[in-house]
Structures are given as C-alpha cells and as structure tokens.
Amino acid sequence: MRITREGREASEREKGLWELREGLTSRIGELEALLRAECGAPGGQLSAERETLLAQAVEELGEAKETLRHDHPRRQPAAHLAVAQAHFDVAHTMMLRMAPLEKVGAMVPGLLAYAREHLTVSDERRVQAEQIATSVRAGGALDEAQRLVLVDTMSVARQANLRETLRVRSFSRIVYGLFAVLTVIVILVGVFGALSPATVPLCFQPEGFGVVCATSSEPVDQFQRPRPDVDELYAQAASPWDYVVVEFVGVVAAAIAAAASLRRIRGSSTPYNVPVALALLKLPTGALTAVLGLLLMRGEFVPGLQSLDSSAQIIAWAVIFGYAQQLFTRFVDNQAQTVLNSVGGPSATPGKPARDPQIPPV
C-alpha cells in the first residue's frame, strides 16, 4: 500500500502516539465497511429511521477522520485522539441502533466486557446489561427494549472512559506545569547565587580550620588577633559556582532516584506519558532539596549535624539531599498511580479486564 503525500504530512504533524492514531483509523475503516455492507445487504429498502441513522453514522466517521489529520494549530497534543474517539463512539452507537437484533445479540459479550471495564458493579445499567447477557447466553432472543438498554449502557461507559482519559491529561498537565515552575525557580536560584555568592553562602566553619564552601575554602589563622568576622570570611570564601555545583549534584541524584522509582509505575495506553512527567518533576525538586538541605545544616536546624569539614563532605550531603526529594515526590507518584489505575486497560486495577480503553467493540 502506497503512502500518499497527504498521509506523510499528517504523520509528520502527528503529536500523539502514532500507534493509537493508526489503531483508531483502522477501526474507523472497519466500521465504514460494516455500514456499507449493511446498506448493500439483501432484503429490500432501508426504512426512513435506518437511513437517518446511517447518514449520521457516516457523517460522524467523516468527522473522526478529519480530526485525525491534526492540522489545526490550536489543538493540544493528543487531544485529537479523544475527539476522534468521541465521533467514532457516536457512529458506533448509530450502528447498534440500526443493526438487526441478531447481530446486536452476537455483540453482547463484547459490549458487556466494555461496560464492566468502565462502570462500577453497583451501576444499574451494568446490572441490567449482565442480565441481558445471561438471557442471550441461555438462548433467549434480544428485543428492542433490551437493545435500548445496551445502547444506553454503552453510551454511559464511553462517557466514563472519556472522563478517565481527561483525568489523566489534566494530571499530566499539572505535573508538567509544576515542573516548569520549579525549573524556573532553580534557574533563578543558580543565577542569584552566581551574581551574589556572599549573600547566602553555602559555607561552613569547622573548628580549627576556617571556612569551607562547596567549591572553595578559606583557611584562617587561629592565633590572629583580632579574629576576622565570620560574615567576612564567608564573603571571601564563597564562589559563584557554589550554587550551580550543588544544584547540578542534586539533579544528578534526583535522576538516579527517578530511574529507581519507575519500577513502581506501570505504563498506560493513554496518549499522555505520565511516567515521563513524574521523572522530569524530580529533577528540579532534587536541585532545590540539595540547596535547602545544606542551608538547614548551615543553620544547625537538625540537632547532631555540625559544620562540615571539607568541600567533599558538602557535595556528599548534596547528593543525599538531592536523592531525598523522593520523600516529597513519593506522594505525587502515588497519586499518579491512582489516576492510571482508574483508566481501563493494561494499567487498570486488579479485577478489571485488560482491554484497550480507547476502542470500544465493533
């Protein structure tokens, strides 16, 4: 099959997951083929109601294909997948309404599985759908009232699926926004430390030596009289690179912590990469915790932690504090896993069927 120029341009503009886009495109083609077969099936003319449903289904599929081209400059990345999925869902609902009852009866197991994936056990629509499935499995015939119950159940389940996907998108955008804010703060702290290193120096005064900073030190003669002021010693020993080095060490330690924490985060079939957002959030957080931790030690905020004796000890404690950001971001990781667990599919909680939440059964 040759790829047209328009297809290549659409792929280049694609901002979401290419696999999900192509998967949805193939399901649109499948549903179109089913609708064409329904139009050409022997048995006479279509009724006015079925013609109306067929026209609406074809129009919705056309809107879905147009949306997947993703050439609108104001669309958010991967948002076109959810919009195209909504049009596909409406077309599929039209097909369920116009298809013969025996064909809908054959689809009952797939419809019930989709409803179980996205609706709670106590949902009355799911309960009725399970009763209908039991009746059909026992050999009973499907009637129009039962068809309406199944269609309504599928509509509610699709709305729940959309809400789950939008919840993941909202969470990922919040995490990315927080990452951007913390990154700006880290940059500002580094610039401030470079321009005015003596204002809040990352230095310590061990006994019997002088002043030790992250990248430099200033020895002091203990017998010198009068003894120099501590603030003057800090100002002389502080280096513009102190904050930059400490923040860099904190970022490296946070990167190691991010790699280790990914073992608890399962992937998601949604087009929003939450694990990457969580890993990025840890980097500026590690830089800030490294700086703040050393400032707390300098102020002897924690009992038992005295002045450090060398620059190597300062860097070592920066590594510890940078890795310790895991204590704060752990709550964000837990919330992320909760959000991912609320979405059906491979990342669903135990007890849910592992099916693709993006594509309802046809």
C-alpha positions as CSV (number, residue, x, y, z in Angstrom):
1,M,0.0,0.0,0.0
2,R,1.5,3.3,-1.1
3,I,1.6,6.2,1.4
4,T,0.3,9.4,-0.1
5,R,1.9,12.8,0.3
6,E,-1.0,13.9,2.5
7,G,-0.5,10.8,4.6
8,R,3.2,11.6,5.1
9,E,2.4,15.2,6.0
10,A,-0.3,14.0,8.5
11,S,2.2,11.7,10.1
12,E,4.8,14.5,10.4
13,R,2.2,16.7,12.1
14,E,1.2,13.9,14.5
15,K,1.8,14.9,18.1
16,G,0.2,12.0,19.9
17,L,1.0,8.3,19.9
18,W,1.2,7.1,16.3
19,E,0.1,3.6,17.3
20,L,-3.2,4.8,18.9
21,R,-3.9,7.0,15.9
22,E,-3.4,4.2,13.4
23,G,-5.4,1.8,15.6
24,L,-8.3,4.2,15.7
25,T,-8.1,4.8,11.9
26,S,-8.3,1.1,11.3
27,R,-11.4,0.8,13.4
28,I,-13.0,3.7,11.6
29,G,-12.4,1.8,8.3
30,E,-13.8,-1.3,9.8
31,L,-17.0,0.4,10.9
32,E,-17.3,2.1,7.5
33,A,-17.1,-1.3,5.8
34,L,-19.8,-2.7,8.2
35,L,-22.1,0.2,7.4
36,R,-21.5,-0.2,3.6
37,A,-22.3,-3.9,4.0
38,E,-25.4,-3.1,5.9
39,C,-26.6,-0.8,3.1
40,G,-25.9,-3.4,0.4
41,A,-27.4,-6.3,2.3
42,P,-30.2,-8.1,0.5
43,G,-33.7,-7.6,2.0
44,G,-35.1,-4.5,0.4
45,Q,-35.1,-0.8,1.1
46,L,-33.9,0.7,4.3
47,S,-36.6,2.4,6.5
48,A,-36.5,6.1,7.0
49,E,-35.3,5.7,10.5
50,R,-32.4,3.5,9.5
51,E,-31.5,5.8,6.6
52,T,-31.3,8.7,9.1
53,L,-29.1,6.7,11.5
54,L,-26.9,5.6,8.6
55,A,-26.4,9.1,7.4
56,Q,-25.5,10.3,10.8
57,A,-23.0,7.4,11.3
58,V,-21.3,8.2,8.0
59,E,-21.1,11.9,8.9
60,E,-19.6,11.1,12.4
61,L,-17.0,8.8,10.8
62,G,-16.1,11.6,8.3
63,E,-15.6,14.0,11.3
64,A,-13.4,11.4,13.0
65,K,-11.1,11.0,10.0
66,E,-10.9,14.8,9.6
67,T,-10.0,15.2,13.2
68,L,-7.2,12.6,13.0
69,R,-5.5,14.8,10.3
70,H,-4.5,17.0,13.2
71,D,-3.7,20.1,11.2
72,H,-5.4,22.6,13.4
73,P,-2.8,24.9,15.0
74,R,-4.7,25.4,18.3
75,R,-5.2,21.7,19.1
76,Q,-3.4,20.3,22.1
77,P,-1.1,17.4,21.7
78,A,-3.0,14.1,21.6
79,A,-6.3,15.9,22.2
80,H,-7.4,15.0,18.6
81,L,-7.4,11.3,19.6
82,A,-10.1,11.9,22.2
83,V,-12.1,14.0,19.9
84,A,-11.9,11.4,17.1
85,Q,-12.8,8.7,19.6
86,A,-15.9,10.6,20.5
87,H,-17.1,10.8,16.9
88,F,-16.3,7.1,16.5
89,D,-18.4,6.3,19.5
90,V,-21.4,8.1,18.2
91,A,-21.1,6.3,14.9
92,H,-20.9,3.0,16.7
93,T,-24.0,3.9,18.7
94,M,-25.8,4.6,15.4
95,M,-24.7,1.2,14.1
96,L,-26.0,-0.5,17.2
97,R,-29.4,1.2,16.8
98,M,-29.8,0.3,13.1
99,A,-28.3,-3.2,13.1
100,P,-30.6,-6.3,13.1
101,L,-31.3,-7.7,16.6
102,E,-29.5,-11.0,15.8
103,K,-26.3,-9.1,15.0
104,V,-26.5,-7.0,18.2
105,G,-27.1,-10.2,20.2
106,A,-23.8,-11.5,18.8
107,M,-22.1,-8.4,20.1
108,V,-23.4,-8.7,23.6
109,P,-20.3,-10.3,25.2
110,G,-18.1,-7.5,23.9
111,L,-20.5,-4.8,24.9
112,L,-20.7,-6.3,28.4
113,A,-17.0,-6.6,28.8
114,Y,-16.6,-2.9,27.8
115,A,-19.3,-1.9,30.3
116,R,-17.6,-3.9,33.1
117,E,-14.4,-2.2,32.4
118,H,-15.7,1.3,32.9
119,L,-18.8,1.1,35.1
120,T,-19.0,0.1,38.7
121,V,-20.5,-3.1,40.0
122,S,-23.4,-1.2,41.5
123,D,-24.3,0.7,38.3
124,E,-27.9,-0.2,37.4
125,R,-27.2,-0.1,33.7
126,R,-24.4,-2.6,34.1
127,V,-26.6,-4.9,36.2
128,Q,-29.3,-4.9,33.5
129,A,-26.7,-5.5,30.8
130,E,-25.4,-8.5,32.7
131,Q,-29.0,-9.8,33.0
132,I,-29.5,-9.4,29.2
133,A,-26.2,-11.1,28.5
134,T,-27.3,-14.0,30.7
135,S,-30.5,-14.3,28.9
136,V,-28.9,-14.2,25.5
137,R,-26.3,-16.8,26.6
138,A,-29.1,-19.1,27.6
139,G,-30.6,-18.9,24.1
140,G,-33.1,-16.1,24.6
141,A,-33.9,-13.6,21.8
142,L,-33.0,-10.0,22.0
143,D,-35.8,-7.5,21.8
144,E,-36.0,-3.7,21.2
145,A,-36.2,-2.8,24.8
146,Q,-33.1,-4.8,25.6
147,R,-31.3,-3.1,22.6
148,L,-32.1,0.3,24.1
149,V,-30.7,-0.8,27.5
150,L,-27.4,-2.0,25.8
151,V,-27.1,1.2,23.8
152,D,-27.6,3.4,26.9
153,T,-25.1,1.3,28.8
154,M,-22.5,1.7,26.1
155,S,-23.1,5.4,26.0
156,V,-22.5,5.8,29.7
157,A,-19.5,3.6,29.6
158,R,-18.0,5.6,26.8
159,Q,-18.5,8.8,28.8
160,A,-16.8,7.2,31.8
161,N,-13.9,6.2,29.5
162,L,-13.6,9.8,28.2
163,R,-13.6,11.2,31.8
164,E,-10.9,8.8,32.8
165,T,-8.7,9.8,29.8
166,L,-9.3,13.5,30.5
167,R,-8.4,13.0,34.2
168,V,-5.0,11.6,33.1
169,R,-4.5,14.5,30.7
170,S,-5.3,17.0,33.4
171,F,-3.0,15.3,35.9
172,S,-0.1,15.2,33.4
173,R,-0.6,18.9,32.5
174,I,-0.5,19.8,36.2
175,V,2.8,17.8,36.7
176,Y,4.4,19.4,33.6
177,G,3.3,22.9,34.8
178,L,4.8,22.3,38.2
179,F,8.0,21.0,36.6
180,A,8.2,24.3,34.6
181,V,7.7,26.4,37.7
182,L,10.3,24.5,39.7
183,T,12.8,24.7,36.8
184,V,12.4,28.5,36.6
185,I,13.0,28.7,40.4
186,V,16.1,26.5,40.1
187,I,17.5,28.7,37.4
188,L,16.8,31.9,39.4
189,V,18.5,30.4,42.5
190,G,21.5,29.5,40.4
191,V,21.7,32.9,38.8
192,F,21.3,34.7,42.2
193,G,24.0,32.5,43.7
194,A,26.3,33.3,40.9
195,L,25.7,37.0,40.9
196,S,25.8,37.4,44.7
197,P,27.6,34.4,46.3
198,A,28.2,36.2,49.6
199,T,24.5,37.0,50.3
200,V,23.5,33.4,51.4
201,P,26.7,31.4,51.1
202,L,26.8,27.6,51.1
203,C,29.7,27.6,53.5
204,F,30.5,26.1,56.9
205,Q,33.1,27.0,59.6
206,P,34.7,23.8,61.1
207,E,36.7,24.2,64.2
208,G,40.4,24.7,63.8
209,F,40.4,25.4,60.0
210,G,38.4,28.4,58.7
211,V,35.6,28.4,56.2
212,V,34.7,25.6,53.8
213,C,32.4,26.1,50.8
214,A,31.1,23.8,48.1
215,T,33.9,24.6,45.6
216,S,36.4,26.5,47.7
217,S,37.8,27.1,51.2
218,E,39.4,29.9,53.2
219,P,41.9,28.9,56.0
220,V,42.1,31.2,59.0
221,D,45.0,31.7,61.4
222,Q,43.6,30.7,64.8
223,F,46.1,33.0,66.6
224,Q,45.3,36.0,64.5
225,R,44.2,38.9,66.7
226,P,41.7,40.4,66.3
227,R,39.9,37.4,64.8
228,P,38.1,38.2,61.5
229,D,34.4,38.4,61.3
230,V,32.5,35.2,60.2
231,D,30.5,37.0,57.6
232,E,33.6,38.5,56.1
233,L,35.2,35.0,55.9
234,Y,32.1,33.7,54.2
235,A,32.2,36.5,51.7
236,Q,35.8,35.9,50.9
237,A,35.4,32.1,50.5
238,A,32.1,32.0,48.7
239,S,32.4,31.2,45.0
240,P,29.9,32.0,42.2
241,W,29.9,28.3,41.3
242,D,28.7,27.0,44.7
243,Y,25.0,27.1,44.0
244,V,25.5,25.8,40.4
245,V,27.5,22.8,41.6
246,V,25.2,21.9,44.4
247,E,22.1,22.2,42.1
248,F,23.8,20.1,39.5
249,V,24.7,17.4,42.0
250,G,21.1,17.5,43.3
251,V,19.8,17.0,39.8
252,V,22.1,14.0,39.2
253,A,21.0,12.4,42.4
254,A,17.3,13.1,41.6
255,A,17.8,11.5,38.2
256,I,19.0,8.3,39.9
257,A,16.0,8.4,42.2
258,A,13.7,8.9,39.3
259,A,15.1,5.9,37.5
260,A,14.7,3.8,40.6
261,S,11.1,4.9,41.2
262,L,9.9,4.0,37.7
263,R,9.9,0.3,38.8
264,R,6.6,1.0,40.7
265,I,4.9,2.9,37.8
266,R,3.2,0.9,35.2
267,G,2.7,2.2,31.7
268,S,-0.5,3.5,30.3
269,S,-2.3,3.0,27.0
270,T,-3.4,6.6,27.1
271,P,-1.6,9.2,24.9
272,Y,-0.3,11.1,27.9
273,N,3.0,10.0,29.2
274,V,2.6,10.4,33.0
275,P,5.8,8.4,34.0
276,V,8.0,10.8,32.0
277,A,6.3,13.8,33.6
278,L,6.9,12.3,37.0
279,A,10.6,11.7,36.2
280,L,11.0,15.3,35.0
281,L,9.4,16.7,38.1
282,K,12.0,15.0,40.3
283,L,15.0,16.8,38.6
284,P,14.3,20.4,39.7
285,T,13.0,19.1,43.0
286,G,16.3,17.4,43.7
287,A,18.2,20.6,42.9
288,L,16.1,22.6,45.4
289,T,16.2,20.0,48.1
290,A,20.0,19.8,47.8
291,V,20.3,23.6,48.3
292,L,17.7,23.8,51.1
293,G,19.1,20.9,52.9
294,L,22.6,22.4,53.1
295,L,21.1,25.7,54.2
296,L,19.3,23.9,57.0
297,M,22.6,22.2,58.1
298,R,24.4,25.5,58.0
299,G,21.8,26.9,60.3
300,E,22.1,23.9,62.6
301,F,18.4,23.2,62.2
302,V,18.8,19.5,62.7
303,P,20.4,18.6,66.1
304,G,23.5,16.5,65.8
305,L,24.6,17.7,62.3
306,Q,27.5,20.0,62.8
307,S,29.7,22.0,60.4
308,L,31.2,20.1,57.5
309,D,34.9,19.8,57.3
310,S,35.6,19.8,53.5
311,S,34.1,20.5,50.2
312,A,33.8,16.8,49.5
313,Q,31.5,16.4,52.5
314,I,29.3,19.3,51.3
315,I,29.0,17.6,47.9
316,A,28.2,14.3,49.5
317,W,25.4,15.8,51.6
318,A,24.1,17.5,48.4
319,V,23.9,14.0,46.9
320,I,21.9,12.8,49.9
321,F,19.6,15.7,49.9
322,G,19.0,15.5,46.1
323,Y,18.1,11.9,46.4
324,A,15.9,12.7,49.4
325,Q,13.4,14.6,47.2
326,Q,11.9,11.2,46.8
327,L,10.3,11.7,50.2
328,F,8.2,14.6,48.8
329,T,7.6,13.4,45.2
330,R,6.5,10.0,46.5
331,F,3.0,11.4,47.2
332,V,2.8,12.6,43.6
333,D,3.9,9.1,42.4
334,N,1.1,7.5,44.5
335,Q,-1.5,9.9,43.1
336,A,-0.2,9.2,39.6
337,Q,-0.6,5.5,40.0
338,T,-4.1,6.1,41.4
339,V,-5.1,8.1,38.3
340,L,-3.6,5.5,36.0
341,N,-5.4,2.7,37.8
342,S,-8.7,4.5,37.2
343,V,-8.3,4.0,33.4
344,G,-9.3,0.7,31.9
345,G,-6.8,-1.4,30.0
346,P,-3.4,-2.8,30.9
347,S,-2.9,-0.2,33.7
348,A,-6.2,-0.9,35.3
349,T,-6.6,-2.1,38.9
350,P,-6.7,-5.8,39.5
351,G,-10.1,-7.3,38.7
352,K,-10.6,-5.2,35.6
353,P,-10.3,-6.8,32.2
354,A,-7.1,-5.8,30.5
355,R,-8.5,-4.3,27.3
356,D,-7.8,-1.2,25.2
357,P,-9.8,1.6,26.8
358,Q,-9.6,3.7,23.6
359,I,-11.5,1.4,21.3
360,P,-15.0,0.1,22.0
361,P,-16.0,-3.2,20.5
362,V,-17.5,-3.2,17.0
